[in-house]
Amino acid sequence: MNLNDLKLKVNEKQAKIAVIGLGYVGLPVACTFASVGFHVTGMEIRQERVEKINNGINPIEGEEPGLSELLAKVVKNGYFSATTDYEKLRDVDIVLIDVETPVDENHIPQYVALRSACESLGQVLKEGALVIIESTIAPGTVKRVVQPIFEKATGRKLNQGFYLGACPERVMPGKLLSNLSQMSRVCGGSTPEVADLMVDLYRNFVQGDLDTAEIITAELVKTTENAYRDVQIAFANEVALICEANGADVWKVRELVNKSPSRNMHLPGAGVGGHCIPKDPWLLMYGVHDQDIPVRLLPAARAVNDGMPIHMGHLLKAALEKTGKPLNGARILMMGFSYLEESDDIRNTPSEALFHWLAAQGAETVIHDPWVEAYQGELLEKARDCDAVVVMVAHQVYKKLNLKELKQSLKGSIVVDGRKVFTSQDAADAGLTYIGLGQE
């Protein structure tokens, strides 16, 4: 099969598609392609997840508008099924890879899942097939890691026996389906013709811009945009610390700064989590790890954001000590454990960093999160006998909380708010002592 044949199959929706990795990205991607008329096979190594999916049950918790309904529909109509068997991908024309690409404690990319997926796929890859990496990867990864694996496994050369592309996803929990359709994408192809074919493919559901580029550009765009966000959040967090020290309110400062044209100061907060932002700056930096390129700003931003959960702990400790209560032996209610509101995603959550810090200080932490199964339950019951509250996630249920009822359940009266869920006035009216991040 040559590229023209593949392009024709795409335009007639006759191309068979596979998606490797059915997590927060792969599952909605697979469902979306199936919903527009492609037959899609999902490849997933977790058998229990495959069973749920094939029964039309959404394994992703949290508020994901439309995903459960879409999954049930495409499974029922036969356009989507999941498997653990790579043999079922032998006749697939286009494969999208959506596996995790973490970094280790030394910030080195760990491509265990990516390598495994490529090696297993390479054993069954159809001649002339197109493989698109949607996972976020360090610049140069397709050339240095992915291409050699496929050439060795297939015995074919790139752009002769198979084609490669990079089209990094741009989604976040809570908005998976809407992000897939609305956000622009960069279609990086191993040739300009491959990039054009990718545009034809994604145009089936992407309403945003679809820009063609070389693969290296697509890799760089995704890591750069998340590094940009990390730096901007770090700036907001550092300003919050300065406001605290000067008895000012960072939220008022931010509001007034953003009245100036072309200013967009980001939101400060109790930390940065998720699968992307904590690691993507390191992936970007890894693109020059073997070159004499000084990289200073990105590591500094990472340090600021990684330090915010511990700063929350220091605010809590100082507030308790003012009442004569040491942190050692205190019982703390942590409100929110996921990294993002209305989500069950706990990857790199700042709450975990604070939990371990509090434990090292001798504090007992009771965790509540309405979306994370392990920490669900009645909030006010969990608040009983707690000396203080620390708010780490801005879940809607917290914003609707009756603070007077919370005060009645607590043994103490301290609330340390890392997400501006409450106001100091509302807390004071309920008899609570309020300490807000970035506020006097």
C-alpha positions in Angstrom: 0.0 0.0 0.0 1.4 3.4 -1.0 0.7 6.8 0.5 -1.9 7.7 -2.2 -3.8 4.5 -1.5 -3.8 5.3 2.2 -5.0 8.8 1.6 -7.9 7.5 -0.5 -8.8 5.1 2.3 -8.8 7.9 4.8 -10.9 10.1 2.7 -13.4 7.3 2.2 -13.3 6.3 5.9 -12.1 2.9 4.9 -8.8 3.1 6.7 -8.7 0.8 9.8 -7.4 2.6 12.8 -5.8 1.4 16.0 -5.1 3.3 19.2 -2.5 2.0 21.6 -3.1 3.1 25.2 -6.6 3.6 26.3 -6.1 6.2 29.1 -7.1 9.8 29.4 -6.0 10.5 25.9 -6.3 7.3 23.9 -9.8 6.3 25.0 -11.5 9.6 23.9 -9.4 9.6 20.7 -10.5 6.1 19.8 -14.1 6.9 20.6 -14.0 10.0 18.6 -12.6 8.4 15.5 -15.2 5.6 15.8 -17.9 8.2 16.2 -17.2 9.7 12.8 -17.2 6.4 10.9 -13.8 4.7 11.2 -13.5 1.2 12.6 -11.2 1.4 15.5 -9.3 -1.2 17.6 -8.0 -0.1 21.0 -4.9 -1.8 22.3 -4.5 -1.8 26.1 -2.4 -4.0 28.4 -4.8 -3.9 31.3 -7.2 -6.7 30.9 -9.8 -5.3 33.4 -9.8 -2.0 31.5 -10.4 -3.9 28.2 -13.3 -5.8 29.7 -15.0 -2.6 31.0 -14.6 -0.9 27.6 -15.9 -3.8 25.7 -19.0 -3.8 28.0 -19.5 -0.1 27.1 -18.4 1.1 30.6 -16.2 4.2 30.9 -13.2 3.4 33.1 -12.3 7.1 33.5 -13.9 8.6 36.6 -14.4 12.4 37.1 -16.6 14.7 35.2 -16.1 14.0 31.5 -19.1 15.4 29.5 -20.3 13.0 26.8 -17.5 10.4 27.1 -19.5 7.6 28.8 -22.4 8.0 26.3 -20.1 8.1 23.3 -18.2 5.0 24.5 -21.4 3.1 25.0 -22.6 4.1 21.5 -19.5 3.2 19.5 -19.1 -0.1 21.3 -22.7 -1.0 20.7 -22.6 -0.1 17.0 -19.5 -2.1 16.5 -17.2 0.7 15.4 -14.9 0.3 18.5 -13.5 -2.6 20.4 -10.6 -3.1 22.7 -8.0 -5.9 23.0 -4.8 -6.9 24.7 -3.6 -8.8 21.6 -1.3 -7.0 19.1 -2.0 -9.7 16.6 -5.3 -8.0 16.0 -3.5 -5.0 14.6 -2.0 -6.8 11.6 -4.4 -5.3 9.1 -4.6 -1.8 10.6 -3.7 1.1 8.3 -3.1 3.8 10.8 -1.9 3.4 14.4 -2.0 6.2 17.0 0.2 5.7 20.1 -1.0 7.3 23.3 1.1 5.9 26.1 2.7 7.5 29.1 6.1 9.2 28.8 7.2 10.1 32.3 10.6 11.3 33.5 12.5 9.7 36.4 13.9 11.4 39.6 16.8 12.7 37.5 14.4 14.2 34.9 15.4 11.6 32.3 12.6 10.5 29.9 11.4 7.0 30.7 10.1 5.5 27.4 9.4 2.0 28.7 5.8 2.1 27.5 6.6 3.8 24.3 9.4 1.4 23.4 7.3 -1.6 24.4 4.4 -0.4 22.2 6.7 0.3 19.2 8.5 -3.1 19.5 5.2 -5.0 19.8 3.6 -3.1 17.0 6.7 -3.5 14.8 6.2 -7.3 14.8 2.8 -7.0 13.2 2.9 -3.6 11.4 1.3 -3.7 8.0 3.5 -2.6 5.1 2.7 1.0 4.2 1.0 1.8 7.5 1.2 5.1 9.2 2.2 5.4 12.9 1.4 8.6 14.7 2.9 9.4 18.1 0.3 11.4 20.0 2.2 11.1 23.3 4.3 14.1 24.4 8.0 13.3 23.9 11.3 15.1 24.0 12.5 16.8 20.8 14.2 14.2 18.6 12.5 11.2 20.1 10.9 10.0 16.9 14.2 10.1 15.1 16.3 8.7 17.9 14.0 6.2 19.5 10.9 5.4 17.4 12.2 5.2 13.9 15.1 2.7 14.7 12.7 0.4 16.5 10.3 0.1 13.6 13.1 -0.2 11.0 14.7 -3.0 13.0 11.4 -4.8 13.8 9.9 -4.6 10.2 13.1 -4.8 8.2 11.8 -1.8 6.2 13.0 1.8 5.8 11.1 4.9 6.8 8.9 6.4 4.0 9.3 3.2 2.0 7.8 0.4 4.2 6.1 2.6 6.7 5.5 6.2 7.6 5.7 8.2 10.8 4.1 11.2 12.2 3.9 13.2 15.5 0.6 14.9 16.4 0.8 15.6 20.2 -2.5 15.7 22.0 -3.8 18.9 23.6 -6.4 17.7 26.1 -7.0 18.0 29.8 -9.2 16.0 32.2 -12.7 17.4 32.4 -12.6 18.6 28.8 -11.3 15.6 26.9 -13.9 15.5 24.1 -14.3 19.2 23.7 -10.5 19.7 23.6 -10.2 17.0 20.9 -12.6 18.8 18.6 -11.9 22.4 19.4 -8.1 22.7 19.9 -5.7 23.2 17.1 -3.2 20.5 16.3 0.3 20.3 14.7 0.6 17.5 12.2 4.3 16.7 11.9 5.0 14.1 9.2 8.1 12.2 8.1 7.4 13.8 4.7 5.2 16.8 3.7 2.9 14.3 2.0 2.5 12.4 5.3 1.7 15.6 7.1 -1.0 16.4 4.5 -2.5 13.0 5.0 -2.6 13.6 8.7 -4.5 16.8 8.2 -7.1 14.8 6.1 -7.3 12.3 9.0 -7.8 14.7 11.8 -10.1 17.0 9.9 -12.8 14.4 10.4 -13.4 15.9 13.8 -10.9 18.7 14.6 -12.6 22.1 14.1 -9.4 24.0 15.1 -6.4 24.7 12.9 -4.4 21.8 11.6 -0.9 23.0 10.8 1.6 20.9 8.9 5.2 20.7 10.0 8.2 18.5 10.3 8.2 15.9 13.1 10.8 17.8 15.2 8.6 20.9 15.1 5.6 19.1 16.3 7.6 17.6 19.2 8.9 21.0 20.1 5.6 22.8 20.0 3.9 20.6 22.6 6.8 20.6 25.1 7.3 24.3 24.6 3.7 25.2 25.2 3.6 23.3 28.5 6.9 24.7 29.6 5.5 28.2 28.9 2.5 27.4 31.1 4.9 26.2 33.9 7.0 29.3 33.7 3.9 31.5 33.8 2.4 29.7 36.8 5.7 29.9 38.6 5.8 33.7 38.0 2.3 33.9 39.5 3.3 31.8 42.5 6.4 33.8 43.1 4.4 37.0 43.0 2.0 35.4 45.5 4.9 34.8 47.9 6.0 38.4 47.5 2.5 39.6 48.2 2.3 37.5 51.3 5.6 39.0 52.6 4.3 42.5 52.0 0.8 42.1 53.4 -0.8 42.4 50.0 -3.4 40.3 48.1 -2.1 38.6 45.0 -5.6 38.2 43.6 -6.1 42.0 43.6 -2.6 42.5 42.1 -3.3 40.0 39.4 -6.7 41.6 38.5 -5.0 45.0 38.1 -2.0 43.7 36.2 -4.3 42.0 33.7 -6.1 45.3 33.0 -3.0 46.4 31.1 -3.1 45.4 27.4 -1.5 42.1 26.5 -1.0 41.0 30.1 -2.2 37.6 31.2 -0.9 36.8 34.6 -1.7 33.2 35.4 -3.4 31.9 38.6 -1.2 31.2 41.6 -2.0 28.0 43.5 -0.9 25.2 45.8 1.1 23.4 43.2 1.2 22.1 39.7 0.2 18.5 38.9 -1.0 16.2 36.2 0.8 14.2 33.6 2.0 17.0 31.4 3.2 20.2 33.0 5.5 18.7 35.8 7.4 16.7 33.2 7.2 18.4 29.8 9.7 21.2 30.7 12.2 18.4 31.5 11.3 16.7 28.1 12.0 20.0 26.4 15.3 20.5 28.2 16.3 16.9 27.4 16.4 17.9 23.7 19.7 19.6 24.4 21.0 17.4 27.3 24.0 16.4 25.3 24.8 19.9 24.1 26.5 22.9 25.7 23.3 24.9 25.9 22.7 26.7 29.3 19.1 26.2 30.4 18.3 28.3 33.5 14.7 29.6 33.4 12.9 26.3 33.1 14.6 24.5 36.1 13.9 27.6 38.2 10.2 27.5 37.3 10.0 23.9 38.2 11.6 24.5 41.6 9.1 27.3 42.4 6.1 25.2 41.4 7.4 22.0 43.2 7.8 24.1 46.3 4.3 25.3 46.6 2.8 22.3 48.4 5.4 22.6 51.1 4.7 26.3 51.3 1.1 25.4 52.1 2.5 23.3 54.9 4.5 26.2 56.3 1.4 28.4 56.2 -0.5 25.7 58.1 2.3 25.3 60.6 2.5 29.0 61.3 -1.2 29.4 61.7 -1.4 26.5 64.2 1.5 27.8 66.2 -0.2 31.2 66.6 -2.9 29.3 68.5 -0.4 27.4 70.6 -0.9 24.1 68.7 2.2 22.4 67.2 1.9 20.7 63.8 3.4 17.6 65.4 0.4 15.7 66.6 -2.2 17.8 64.8 -5.0 16.3 62.8 -5.4 18.0 59.4 -8.3 17.7 56.9 -7.0 17.9 53.4 -9.7 18.9 50.9 -8.9 17.6 47.5 -6.3 15.0 46.3 -6.6 15.0 42.5 -4.4 17.5 40.7 -7.4 19.2 39.0 -10.9 20.1 40.0 -13.8 17.7 39.0 -11.3 15.0 38.1 -10.0 11.7 39.6 -6.6 12.2 38.0 -4.0 12.0 40.8 -0.8 11.9 38.6 1.8 14.1 40.1 -0.7 15.7 42.4 0.6 18.4 44.7 -1.6 17.0 47.5 0.6 13.9 47.7 3.7 16.0 48.2 2.0 17.9 51.1 0.7 14.7 52.6 4.2 13.2 52.8 5.6 16.5 54.2 2.9 16.6 56.9 3.6 13.0 57.8 7.3 13.9 58.3 6.2 16.7 60.6 4.3 14.3 62.8 0.8 15.4 61.6 -2.1 13.1 60.9 -3.9 13.9 57.6 -7.4 13.0 56.8 -8.1 13.2 53.1 -11.3 14.0 51.3 -11.9 14.0 47.5 -15.3 13.5 45.9 -13.8 12.1 42.7 -11.0 9.9 44.0 -12.5 6.6 45.2 -10.1 6.0 48.0 -10.9 9.4 49.6 -14.7 9.7 49.1 -17.1 9.9 52.0 -18.9 12.5 54.1 -16.8 15.6 54.3 -18.2 16.9 57.6 -17.6 13.5 59.2 -14.0 13.5 58.1 -13.7 17.0 59.5 -14.5 15.9 63.1 -11.7 16.3 65.6 -9.5 18.0 63.0 -7.4 21.0 64.1 -7.2 22.6 60.7 -8.2 22.4 57.1 -6.0 22.8 54.0 -7.7 23.3 50.7 -5.7 21.9 47.8 -8.3 21.5 45.0 -11.1 23.8 43.9 -13.8 21.1 43.5 -17.3 22.5 43.1 -18.6 20.7 46.2 -16.1 22.7 48.3 -17.3 26.0 46.8 -20.8 25.1 47.8 -19.8 24.0 51.3 -21.6 25.5 54.3 -18.7 27.0 56.3 -20.7 27.3 59.5 -21.4 23.5 59.3 -17.7 23.0 58.6 -16.8 25.1 61.7 -19.2 23.0 63.9 -17.5 19.8 62.8 -13.9 20.9 63.3 -12.1 20.9 66.6 -10.1 23.9 65.5 -10.9 26.8 63.3 -8.0 27.3 60.9 -8.5 27.1 57.1 -5.5 27.4 54.8 -6.8 27.9 51.2 -4.5 27.2 48.3 -7.0 27.8 45.5 -9.1 30.8 46.6 -12.1 28.5 47.1 -13.4 30.6 50.0 -13.2 34.3 50.8 -11.8 35.7 54.1 -15.1 37.4 54.8 -17.2 34.2 54.4 -14.7 32.3 56.6 -14.8 35.1 59.2 -18.6 35.1 59.2 -18.5 31.3 60.0 -16.1 31.8 62.8 -13.1 30.4 60.9 -9.5 31.8 60.8 -8.7 32.1 57.1 -5.2 32.1 55.6 -5.2 32.4 51.8 -2.2 31.7 49.6 -0.8 35.0 48.4 -2.8 37.1 50.8 -1.9 39.0 53.9 
